[in-house]
Amino acid sequence: MREHTRKPPIEHLTQRVVRTNKEDSLSADEMIRKICGNLPEWAVTLRGLRNREGLTQAALGNLLGIAQTNISQMELGKRSIGKAIAKRLADLFHTDYRLFL
C-alpha cells in the first residue's frame, strides 16, 4: 500500500570514486590552475576570500569604498591591487596584506 512512497536505496549515490592510476591524479595547485586558468594568485585569493565570507562584489566594494567594477577587474586579474587596498582587504579578511600583492 505504501510502496509508491518508499524512497529508493541511495547506495549507488554514495559510492566513492577512487583513482588508482597516479597519472590521473592532480595536486591542489594543478587543480586550481586547471580551474582558474592563468589568473594571478592574488586574484584567485581575493575571489576565494570574498566567496568564503558570502560577500557579493558590490557588497565588498561598498565596504572598501570602491566601485564593484574595480572588484570585478581585480578578480579577473585585469587590475592590480594597490598596497592601500591590499591592507584594507587584509584587515577585512583577517589575513596578511601580501597575499593581494
Secondary structure, DSSP 8 states (H G I E B T S, - for coil): --GGG-----GGGS-------GGG---HHHHHHHHHTT--HHHHHHHHHHHHTT--HHHHHHHHTS-HHHHHHHHTTSS---HHHHHHHHHHHTS-GGGG-
